Amino acid sequence: MMKKLWSLPLMAALALALTGCPAPAPAAAPAGQIVVDGAWARAATAGMNSAAYMVIRNGGAEDTLVSAQVEGAMPEIHETVQAAGGMMQMQPLANGLKVPANGSVSLQPGGYHIMLMGLKQDLKLGGELKLKLVFKSGKTMDVTAKIQEMPMNMSK
Ligand SMILES: [Cu+2]
């Protein structure tokens, strides 16, 4: 009898485990909150520059990423722009990076990024980098970026 009592919940749990798949990322951030997805930073060695990329989603009123803090590097918020002659150039965003209300902004190679100037330590492939994002509203967010290579189709 005990066996039978146990078997039902066990079967249910097994069925759930077998059919369950990862929930898709929600389209919008929870109300009033800022969330960060897919943070990664480019592998580099000490003395070089690197950059961190991510998607920032905002479930509240418009906010602005004004700065970032990283141990062992000087972060700057940059955008990549096409200069005269078709050359791609990076420049700091003096007023920060706007994150629209109930929207998102992507930081990616060839676009917005958090430049990591003057690395004091290696960013080793497969490792992690901790960043603190600071927003105009006063919100801060701790982000862990995975150290990865630049995707093949993005590198020159
Ligand atoms: Cu840059």
Residues whose N, C-alpha, C, O or C-beta is under 5 A from the ligand:
A	BS01	CU	H78 M90 M115
